[in-house]
Structures are given as structure tokens and as C-alpha cells.
Amino acid sequence: KALQFYRVMSNSKVELDAITLSAAISACEKGCCWEKATLIFSELARNQLECDMITFSALIGAYHKGGKWQEALQLFSVMLRDKVEATVISCGAAISACEQSGEWEKAVQLFGMMAQHKVKFNTIAASATISTCAKAGEWQKALQLFKQLAQSKVESDTVTFSAAISACEKGGEWEKALQVFCAMSQGIVKCDTIAINAVISAFEKAGEWERALRMFSLMTQSGVKANVMAFGAAVSACAQGREWETALQLFSTLPQSALETDRIACNAVISACMKACEWEQAWHLLGVMTETRVQVDTVTLDAIISACEKAAKWERALYCFCMLSQCEMECNAITFSATISACEKGGEWEKALQVFCAMSQGIVKCDTIAINAVISAFEKAGEWERALRMFSLMTQSGVKANVMAFGAAVSACAQGREWETALQLFSTLPQSALETDRIACNAVISACMKACEWEQAWHLLGVMTETRVQVDTVTLDAIISACEKAAKWERALYCFCMLSQCEMECNAITFSATISACEKG
């Protein structure tokens, strides 16, 4: 309505003064019309009319509301240059513009300037400055400003307290967040959802799941309406504490709270189930999300794939992987590696290879975990040649081989009774800057044992002793079996005595092989 009058006056060729134009700019600011406000402001300059603090404050406010933080800060600088008196409104709008842009240092500078210009700051300016510091992770600065506000006897409101608590939460300072919250509870300021959410989130990040649940309980008792963010943070805290049953129990109360089942809350519960190796619960929740039409995302499916991988449920892991592809969601290295590992655990080397090929053709870089899983899948299937080719591809593609990869490749050779190839591969360990490891040694000894190469197996026992690699039951059992086949009873008995001396557990195979060696000798 105000702008309509302005247009009528402008069209009637009525001479407009600074007061009229300033009022029109204020109307634009309230209506979030920064472009119109800029045009009117330019008319002031064109008519050589003086701009006062009200005019500047209104236009800065219009820029802030329109998300034009650069223009807001630029205009504030012009205002100071023209020696126009700064007001709490203009300073507050400029600080809010800094909050939008993340310019926390500029916000703190402006806040300090208010005192220099004898501008009495209010809670809006203080809250915006604290919030800017909070978003930038500058929790110490935010708390310093919060204390400064208390000392100046300016009454803090809900927004100020919430901003200070949020700053502590982002800084991982749950104890400080709790202190500020307690101060809020003891005063006349009403606790709101934002403040309690921030405290719950602070507890969640610190792994203090019991405190998070108590705070969530306090939220409902104090009449503060819980939202999905609070549920998500409380559930996620349970996930951190591996309290999947508590997380599920809390999740089941969502409908009673008149809140819609939400993706964040679902993902938090699924993550809790995944960490607790409860794949069935995670799978059930996927069904709940589908039934309630909650959008499934990469986080959801990654967690379920990981849960299924731990339980060797390769078909379900592969189903989720296909869902990602069908819905054109981005797959990351974790997605591919977990799916390949699930196929490997299920003995499905062909499926593991298919997923790996899809990984190689995409933009996701093949990592050690994925290649290890494929080599291990080949090893379990007795596909030693494929395992060696994959190991060779690993080194050629610049992916750093680790002892697990060596162990799986060597073990694959052992499965194929290729003891010479296993030994050859084992000899390259020092060149790869990898330490001789028990798993790799045991795999080569096992290959030699199967090929009845007792001398090579005995030599490797010496290598393990020299390089201080811990000998275990698997090592000595394999050497005893190798010596038994060659009727080398003294060496078999030596290894048997080593087991006893080192207080290692002897099994039926150990006893039988040692007795048989003595019998053959």
C-alpha cells in the first residue's frame, strides 16, 4: 500500500523529499523488496537529498532480508564513510548479513564497533554475532560474547542462549553446552526446541547417549514439542553407544508423538542396527521406509549393505546395491567395498567380480579394501590364477598392496597347490616395503605342506623366528603335517614340544600328525 502511494506521488510529479523516500525504502525493507529499495535509494542520490541513519538502516535491512549480504556490508561501509550515525538497527542488519556469508571475524568487528560508536547493542545483534561464530566453529569466541552480554546486563533471550549452546555443540564441548543450558533453565528464558536439540546433539557427538536420552525425556516433560531433529539426535546417540534396542524403542514412539517417520531418524536407527550387527532389524526398517514412503538415500542403503556384509547376506547386499543404481544414487568406495565383501563372504566370486568391474568403469577409485575382497573371493573359490591377476592389477593401478592382499593371493596359490608361485610371491614382500606377517607366512607354509615340501615349510619357520613373527598353532600344525608326510619325526616332535612350551592349544590334528610321524619313523 505504501509503495502504491509512492508511485502515485511519483507519477503526479509531486516533489519527493528525503522523508518520503526513506519511508518508501522502509516499506520495501518490510516487504523484502531490495531491488525496489535500491531504485528509490538511487533517486535520493540523483536528487541530491541527504540520506540519514533511518534510510541506510532500511536499505541494509532490505539487502539482508534479500540475501544480498555483500551489498549490505558495502552499504554499511558507505554509511560510516559518510559519517552517518550508526544505529542498533543498521549494525544488527550488517551483522546478520555477516551471518549469512559466514564472515564471523567481520561480525565480531562490527559488534565491537557498536561500543566504540556508543551504540547500545541489543539481543538481536548479539545473537546474530554469536550465531555467526557458532556456524564458523568458533565456539570460544561465541562463549566470550555470551559472557560479555551477561556482564553488560543486556537481557539474553531464547535465540541468544540457543546460539551459544549451538556454538558449544559444534565445538564438541558438551559440558559447556550443558552449563549454558542450565543457566537458561534457571532464568526466566523459556527453553525452546532449538536449544534442547543442540544439547542433545552435543551429547550425541560426545557419545553420551544416556545424557542425550535424559535430555530428550526432559524435553517432553517440560512441554517443549519434540521434533524430528531431536528424535534423530537422540537415536543417533543410542547408535553411538551401540544401544540399538533403545534406539528402536525410541523410534517406535514417533507415531505417538504425532511426528512423521523421517529419513534422518530412520537412518540413525539403521546405523545403530548396523553397528550392532543386527541386519534383520536394519532390513525391516528399509521395509518401514518403503511402506511409509520415506525417501531412501545413499546413507540408508550404505548402512544396510554394511549390515548385510557383516552377516554374509550377499543377496540382500546386492539388492540394495542394485537399488542405488536403479535410483541413480551415487555409489562411493564404501558402498562398492561392502558389496564386494558381502559377495566374497557368501562365496560368490563372480558377483564380486561384476561389482568390482562396475566400480572400475565408474568415477569411484578402486581401493585396497575392494581389491582385497575380490582376491579373497577368488582364493575361497580356488581361482588362484584370477587371484594373482587381480593382485598384479593392484600393483599396476597404483593401489598400495597390504599384507591382507598378499595373504589372500598366497593362500589362493596354496589352494591351487602352487607352492612355488606362493614362495615367489612371498619373496617380494620386502620389496613392497611390507613386514613379513603371520597370515602370509602361514599361507605359504600351508601351500608347502599340501605340496609335501617339508624343507621349504621348515625354512619358513626359521624365517619367522629370525624376523620375530609370532608363531601360532596354525603355523606349527602345518609344519607338523608336512614333516609327518615326509616321516621327519624328530622335527615334528620339536614343533609339538614348541606348542607345549608356548602353552598353545593342541588339537586332535596336532596329536594325530605327531603320533603318525613317530610311527613312520
C-alpha positions in Angstrom: 0.0 0.0 0.0 2.9 2.4 0.9 4.5 1.7 -2.4 1.3 2.4 -4.2 1.1 5.9 -2.6 4.8 6.4 -3.6 4.1 5.5 -7.2 1.0 7.9 -7.3 3.1 10.7 -5.9 5.9 10.0 -8.3 3.6 9.9 -11.3 1.8 13.1 -10.2 5.2 14.9 -10.4 4.9 15.8 -6.7 8.3 16.8 -5.4 9.5 14.0 -3.1 11.6 14.8 -0.1 14.1 12.6 1.9 11.4 11.7 4.5 9.0 10.3 1.8 11.8 8.4 0.0 13.1 7.0 3.3 9.6 5.8 4.2 9.3 4.1 0.8 12.6 2.3 1.4 11.4 1.2 4.8 8.2 -0.2 3.2 10.4 -2.1 0.7 12.5 -3.5 3.5 9.4 -4.8 5.3 8.2 -6.3 2.1 11.6 -7.8 1.3 11.8 -5.8 -2.0 15.5 -5.0 -2.1 15.6 -4.2 -5.8 12.8 -1.5 -5.5 14.6 -0.2 -2.4 17.8 0.2 -4.4 16.0 2.2 -7.1 14.4 4.5 -4.6 17.8 5.0 -2.8 19.4 5.9 -6.2 16.7 8.5 -6.6 17.8 10.1 -3.3 21.3 10.5 -4.7 20.0 11.7 -8.0 18.0 14.5 -6.3 21.0 15.3 -4.1 18.9 14.5 -1.0 20.7 13.7 2.2 20.4 10.1 3.5 20.0 9.7 7.2 20.6 6.7 9.5 16.9 5.5 9.0 17.4 5.4 5.2 20.7 3.5 5.4 19.3 1.1 8.1 16.2 0.3 6.0 18.2 -0.4 2.8 20.8 -2.5 4.7 17.9 -4.4 6.3 16.3 -4.9 2.8 19.6 -6.3 1.5 19.9 -8.6 4.4 16.4 -10.0 4.0 17.0 -10.5 0.3 20.2 -12.5 0.9 22.4 -9.7 -0.6 25.0 -9.8 2.2 27.8 -8.2 0.0 25.6 -5.2 -0.9 24.5 -4.9 2.8 28.1 -4.8 4.1 29.2 -2.4 1.2 26.4 0.0 2.1 27.3 -0.1 5.8 30.9 0.9 4.8 29.5 3.8 2.7 27.3 4.9 5.7 30.4 5.0 8.0 32.4 6.8 5.3 29.7 9.5 5.0 29.8 9.8 8.8 26.2 8.9 9.2 25.5 7.8 12.7 25.3 4.0 13.1 22.2 2.7 14.9 21.5 -0.6 16.5 19.2 -1.5 13.6 21.9 -0.8 10.9 24.6 -2.6 12.9 22.2 -5.5 13.6 21.3 -5.8 9.9 25.0 -5.7 8.9 25.9 -8.4 11.5 23.1 -10.5 10.2 24.5 -10.1 6.7 27.8 -11.4 8.0 26.0 -14.4 9.5 24.6 -15.2 6.0 28.1 -15.0 4.5 29.9 -16.8 7.3 32.1 -13.7 7.9 32.5 -14.3 11.6 35.5 -12.0 12.1 33.7 -9.1 10.4 30.6 -9.8 12.6 32.8 -9.6 15.7 34.5 -6.4 14.4 31.1 -4.8 13.8 29.8 -5.9 17.2 32.9 -4.3 18.9 32.4 -1.2 16.8 29.0 -0.7 18.3 30.6 0.0 21.7 33.1 2.4 20.1 30.3 4.4 18.4 28.3 4.3 21.7 25.6 2.2 20.0 23.8 0.2 22.7 23.7 -3.3 21.4 20.6 -5.5 21.8 19.9 -9.2 21.9 19.3 -9.3 18.1 22.8 -8.0 17.3 24.4 -10.2 20.0 22.5 -13.3 18.9 23.5 -12.8 15.3 27.2 -12.4 16.2 27.2 -15.4 18.5 25.3 -17.4 15.8 27.9 -16.4 13.1 30.7 -17.6 15.4 28.8 -20.8 16.1 28.4 -21.6 12.4 32.1 -21.0 11.8 33.0 -23.4 14.6 34.4 -20.5 16.8 32.7 -21.7 20.0 35.2 -20.0 22.3 34.6 -16.6 20.7 30.8 -17.3 20.8 31.0 -18.0 24.6 33.2 -14.9 25.2 30.5 -12.8 23.5 27.8 -14.5 25.5 29.6 -13.7 28.8 30.1 -10.1 27.6 26.4 -9.9 27.0 25.6 -11.1 30.6 28.2 -8.6 32.1 26.6 -5.7 30.2 23.2 -6.5 31.8 21.6 -6.8 28.4 18.8 -9.4 28.8 19.6 -12.6 26.9 16.6 -14.2 25.1 15.9 -17.7 23.8 17.8 -17.0 20.5 20.9 -15.8 22.3 21.0 -18.9 24.6 20.3 -21.3 21.7 23.1 -19.7 19.6 25.6 -20.1 22.5 24.5 -23.7 23.1 24.7 -24.4 19.4 28.3 -23.0 19.3 29.4 -25.4 22.1 27.7 -28.3 20.3 29.5 -27.6 17.1 32.8 -27.3 19.0 32.2 -30.7 20.6 32.0 -29.0 24.1 29.0 -30.9 25.6 29.9 -29.8 29.2 29.9 -26.1 28.2 26.7 -26.6 26.3 25.1 -28.1 29.4 26.4 -25.2 31.6 24.7 -22.6 29.3 21.5 -24.7 29.1 21.4 -24.9 33.0 21.8 -21.1 33.1 18.9 -20.8 30.6 16.7 -23.1 32.7 17.4 -21.2 35.9 16.5 -17.9 34.4 13.2 -16.5 33.1 14.1 -17.5 29.5 11.9 -20.3 28.2 13.8 -23.4 26.8 12.9 -24.0 23.2 13.3 -26.8 20.7 16.5 -25.4 19.1 18.3 -25.1 22.5 17.4 -28.6 23.6 18.2 -30.1 20.1 21.7 -28.5 20.3 22.3 -30.1 23.8 21.1 -33.5 22.7 23.3 -33.2 19.6 26.3 -32.2 21.8 25.7 -35.3 23.9 25.4 -37.4 20.7 28.7 -36.2 19.3 30.4 -37.0 22.7 28.9 -40.5 22.8 27.0 -39.6 26.0 23.9 -41.5 24.9 22.4 -41.8 28.4 22.5 -38.0 28.9 21.0 -37.5 25.4 18.1 -39.7 26.4 17.6 -37.9 29.7 17.6 -34.6 27.9 15.1 -35.9 25.4 12.9 -37.1 28.2 13.2 -33.6 29.9 12.1 -32.1 26.6 8.7 -34.0 26.6 8.2 -33.5 30.3 8.7 -29.7 30.1 6.1 -29.4 27.4 8.6 -28.5 24.7 7.4 -30.1 21.5 9.9 -32.6 20.2 10.7 -32.5 16.5 12.3 -35.0 14.2 15.7 -33.4 14.6 15.6 -34.1 18.4 14.5 -37.7 17.7 17.3 -38.1 15.2 19.9 -36.8 17.6 18.7 -39.0 20.5 18.5 -42.1 18.3 22.0 -41.3 16.8 23.3 -41.0 20.4 22.0 -44.5 21.0 23.7 -45.7 17.9 27.0 -44.2 19.1 26.6 -46.2 22.3 25.6 -49.3 20.3 22.3 -49.3 22.1 20.3 -50.4 19.1 17.3 -51.8 21.2 16.9 -48.4 22.9 17.2 -46.7 19.5 14.4 -48.9 18.2 12.2 -48.4 21.2 12.6 -44.6 20.8 11.9 -44.9 17.1 8.6 -46.8 17.8 7.3 -43.7 19.8 7.5 -41.5 16.7 3.8 -42.1 15.6 2.6 -41.4 19.2 4.4 -38.0 19.1 2.4 -37.1 16.0 5.6 -36.9 14.1 6.1 -38.3 10.6 8.7 -41.1 10.2 11.6 -39.2 8.8 14.7 -40.2 6.8 17.2 -38.8 9.4 15.6 -40.8 12.2 15.4 -43.9 10.1 19.0 -43.7 9.0 20.1 -43.2 12.6 18.3 -46.4 13.8 19.5 -48.4 10.8 23.1 -47.2 11.6 22.6 -48.3 15.2 21.4 -51.8 14.0 24.3 -52.0 11.5 26.9 -51.3 14.3 25.3 -53.9 16.5 25.3 -56.4 13.5 21.5 -56.6 13.6 21.0 -56.9 9.9 17.4 -58.2 10.2 16.3 -55.1 12.1 18.0 -52.9 9.6 16.3 -54.8 6.7 12.9 -54.5 8.5 13.4 -50.7 8.7 14.0 -50.5 5.0 10.6 -52.0 4.6 9.1 -49.5 7.0 10.6 -46.6 5.0 9.2 -48.1 1.8 5.7 -48.5 3.3 5.6 -45.0 4.8 7.0 -43.5 1.6 10.1 -42.1 3.3 12.8 -41.4 0.7 15.6 -43.9 0.9 19.1 -42.3 0.2 22.7 -43.4 -0.1 23.2 -43.3 3.7 20.3 -45.7 4.2 21.4 -48.2 1.7 25.1 -48.0 2.6 24.3 -48.8 6.2 22.1 -51.8 5.2 24.7 -53.1 2.8 27.3 -52.9 5.6 25.0 -54.7 8.0 24.3 -57.5 5.4 28.1 -57.7 4.6 28.8 -58.4 8.3 26.2 -61.2 8.3 27.4 -62.5 4.9 23.9 -61.8 3.4 25.2 -61.2 -0.1 21.9 -61.4 -1.9 20.3 -58.6 0.3 23.5 -56.5 0.0 23.4 -56.9 -3.8 19.7 -56.0 -3.8 20.5 -52.7 -2.0 23.4 -52.1 -4.4 21.1 -52.5 -7.4 18.6 -50.1 -5.8 21.3 -47.5 -5.7 22.0 -48.0 -9.4 18.3 -48.0 -10.4 17.5 -44.8 -8.4 20.6 -43.2 -9.9 22.1 -42.6 -6.5 25.8 -42.0 -6.2 27.8 -45.0 -5.0 31.0 -44.4 -3.0 34.1 -46.5 -2.3 32.4 -47.8 0.9 29.3 -49.0 -1.0 31.3 -50.9 -3.5 33.8 -52.4 -1.0 31.0 -53.6 1.4 29.0 -55.2 -1.5 32.1 -56.9 -2.9 33.0 -58.1 0.7 29.4 -59.5 1.1 29.7 -61.5 -2.1 33.2 -62.7 -1.0 31.8 -63.9 2.3 29.0 -65.6 0.5 31.5 -67.4 -1.8 30.1 -65.6 -4.8 33.3 -64.6 -6.6 31.5 -64.0 -10.0 29.2 -61.5 -8.3 32.1 -59.9 -6.5 33.9 -59.5 -9.8 30.8 -58.0 -11.5 30.5 -55.3 -8.8 34.3 -54.6 -9.0 34.0 -54.2 -12.8 31.2 -51.7 -12.2 33.5 -49.8 -9.8 36.4 -49.8 -12.2 34.2 -48.4 -15.0 32.8 -45.5 -12.9 34.4 -42.5 -11.3 35.0 -44.2 -7.9 38.6 -45.1 -7.4 39.3 -48.7 -6.6 40.8 -49.0 -3.1 42.7 -51.6 -1.1 39.6 -52.9 0.7 37.7 -53.6 -2.5 40.6 -55.4 -4.3 41.4 -57.4 -1.1 37.8 -58.7 -1.1 37.9 -59.7 -4.7 41.3 -61.5 -4.2 39.8 -63.2 -1.1 36.7 -64.3 -3.1 39.0 -65.9 -5.8 41.0 -67.6 -3.0 37.9 -69.1 -1.5 36.8 -70.4 -4.9 40.2 -71.8 -5.6 40.6 -69.4 -8.5 44.3 -68.9 -7.9 45.2 -67.6 -11.3 42.4 -64.9 -11.1 43.7 -64.0 -7.6 47.2 -63.5 -9.0 46.0 -61.4 -11.9 44.0 -59.2 -9.5 47.0 -58.9 -7.3 49.0 -57.8 -10.3 46.3 -55.3 -11.3 46.5 -53.9 -7.8 50.2 -53.0 -8.1 49.8 -51.8 -11.7 46.9 -49.4 -10.9 48.9 -47.8 -8.1 46.8 -49.1 -5.3 49.1 -49.9 -2.4 49.1 -53.6 -1.6 48.9 -54.6 2.1 49.6 -57.8 4.0 46.0 -58.9 3.7 46.2 -58.8 -0.1 49.5 -60.7 0.0 48.0 -63.3 2.4 44.9 -63.8 0.2 46.9 -64.1 -3.0 49.4 -66.6 -1.4 46.5 -68.5 0.1 44.9 -68.8 -3.3 48.2 -70.3 -4.6 48.1 -72.7 -1.7 44.5 -73.7 -2.6 45.8 -74.5 -6.2 48.8 -76.3 -4.8 51.0 -73.7 -6.5 53.6 -73.6 -3.7 56.4 -72.3 -6.0 54.3 -69.4 -7.1 53.3 -68.8 -3.4 57.0 -68.7 -2.4 57.9 -66.4 -5.3 55.1 -64.0 -4.3 56.2 -64.3 -0.6 59.8 -63.3 -1.6 58.5 -60.0 -2.9 57.3 -58.9 0.5 60.4 -57.0 1.5 60.5 -55.2 -1.9 56.9 -54.0 -1.3 58.1 -52.4 2.0 55.7 -54.7 3.9 56.7 -56.5 7.0 56.6 -60.3 7.0 53.3 -61.2 8.6 52.0 -64.3 10.3 49.0 -64.7 7.9 51.2 -64.5 4.8 53.7 -66.9 6.4 51.0 -69.4 7.4 49.5 -69.3 3.9 52.9 -70.1 2.3 53.7 -72.9 4.8 50.2 -74.4 4.2 51.0 -74.3 0.4 54.3 -76.1 1.0 52.6 -78.6 3.4 50.0 -79.5 0.7 52.7 -80.0 -1.9 54.7 -82.2 0.6 57.6 -79.7 0.6 58.6 -80.1 4.2 62.0 -78.5 3.8 60.5 -75.2 2.5 58.0 -75.2 5.3 60.8 -75.8 7.8 62.8 -73.0 6.3 59.9 -70.6 6.6 59.7 -71.4 10.4 63.3 -70.2 10.6 62.4 -67.0 8.7 59.5 -66.4 11.1 61.9 -66.8 14.1 64.5 -64.5 12.6 62.0 -61.8 11.7 60.3 -62.2 15.1 56.9 -63.0 13.5 54.8 -64.7 16.2 54.4 -68.4 15.6 50.9 -69.8 16.3 49.0 -73.2 16.4 48.2 -72.9 12.6 52.0 -72.5 11.8 53.1 -75.4 13.8 50.2 -77.7 12.9 51.0 -77.2 9.2 54.8 -77.9 9.7 54.0 -81.0 11.8 51.7 -82.2 9.0 54.4 -81.5 6.4 57.0 -83.4 8.5 54.6 -86.3 9.1 54.2 -86.8 5.3 58.0 -86.9 4.9 58.4 -89.2 8.1 60.6 -86.5 9.7 59.5 -87.5 13.3 62.2 -85.5 15.1 61.2 -82.2 13.5 57.5 -83.0 14.0 58.2 -83.7 17.7 60.2 -80.5 18.0 57.3 -78.5 16.8 54.9 -80.4 19.1 57.2 -79.5 22.1 57.2 -75.8 21.0 53.4 -75.9 21.2 53.6 -77.2 24.8 56.3 -74.8 25.9 54.5 -71.8 24.5 51.3 -73.0 26.2 49.4 -73.2 22.8 46.4 -75.3 22.5 46.9 -78.7 20.8 44.0 -80.2 18.8 43.3 -83.7 17.6 45.1 -83.0 14.2 48.2 -81.9 16.1 48.3 -85.1 18.2 47.4 -87.4 15.3 50.0 -85.9 12.9 52.8 -86.1 15.6 51.9 -89.7 16.5 51.8 -90.6 12.8 55.2 -89.0 12.3 56.7 -91.0 15.2 55.1 -94.2 13.9 56.6 -93.6 10.4 60.0 -93.0 11.9 
